[in-house]
Amino acid sequence: MMRQRLRADLTDLMMTPGLSGHEERVAKLIRSRLSDTGVESRVDRMGNVIASFDGDPGTPPVMIFTHMDQLGFFVRRIEADGLIRVERMGGVSERAMAAQAVTLCVGEGRDVPGIIMNKAHHATTPDEKYKVVTTPDILIDTGHGSKQAVEAAGVKIGTPVVYQSRVIELAGDRVAGTSVDDRAGCAALIEIARALAARDGGPTVHVVFSVQEEFNLRGAVVAAQSLKPDIAIQIDLMMASDTPDLADRGEMKLGGGAGISLYSFHGRGTLNGVIPHPSMVELFERTAEDLAMPLQRSAQVGVLTDLSYVQLVGEGVASIDIGFPMRHSHSTVECCDLGDVEAMVELAVAAIAGIGPDFKLTRES
């Protein structure tokens, strides 16, 4: 049953556009799913969706979170002929950008489809055939033919643009398409909220679906400042390294189960990352062992999540990143295995249940 719910929720979430700073449609869907489960939620000023589950006041409170936004573009200029220029928002893979279908999000029921233009192969010069066109140079064609017609359709400077939503059902329980990062995390967190609503005992837990992670990795910080957790668990993708192009980057396998990050560091102008709290590592390793569940491990440079900043709130927060393996990150064919997502849900719920009043929050030996 859980896997069926995960598939249904993930499909609906992937088909719902929500560029960073414009997550309202995704938030509406998530709140509806929570409400169907009998879980009340609220939205803070940033747009984070929060559901709180009261627990033992003598046990450290927990914040478990994932982001609901996606990467894409913002319209920066509409040419007289109706072609549209954009600015990149987030870590768009420019290698995977040309000739993609996009959606210009002007409003539910009114969104405008478009395509990122690609110069005809027959007309490209030899030096152009192997050149990646960058975001400042791309043009989006909506078919309108003039600036006036584009604007009449509701498109203007600042309009959010995302890759056209799609879900591709692959063999077994593998799902590919747009915004698996991190709508798979959102589907998992809905299931975790379902389990927390039915539990008996345990710590106070705040479930947070955060905004603007792809923009500046600060969306969850506002929630953490308000909720003041002692423990933070972030759910996000973990880069699968089981394909030939990434074989030297680790041992994270699609279909190999849930994972934890032992080290992340951005290394590209942002001096931040996460070295997880040892008590959190021990908790998840012990929980996986108790469940007789494989636990994959990741250590990567080039990775950065909201947790990098959440861990610094207040007196410091005992933190860890958990996740599911994913292939083809930041493309239109991101791919996950629902078995991994389900395992992550089971692991997170059991680990939270294992947090008691004596949980060690310091890093003393």
Helices and strands as residue ranges (DSSP letters): H 2-14, H 24-36, E 42-43, E 49-53, E 62-67, E 72-78, E 84-89, G 94-96, E 101-104, E 112-116, G 121-123, G 135-137, E 140-141, H 147-152, E 160-163, E 167-169, E 174-177, H 180-198, E 205-210, H 213-216, H 219-227, E 231-239, G 244-249, E 259-265, E 273-274, H 278-290, E 296-301, H 307-310, E 318-326, E 334-337, H 338-353
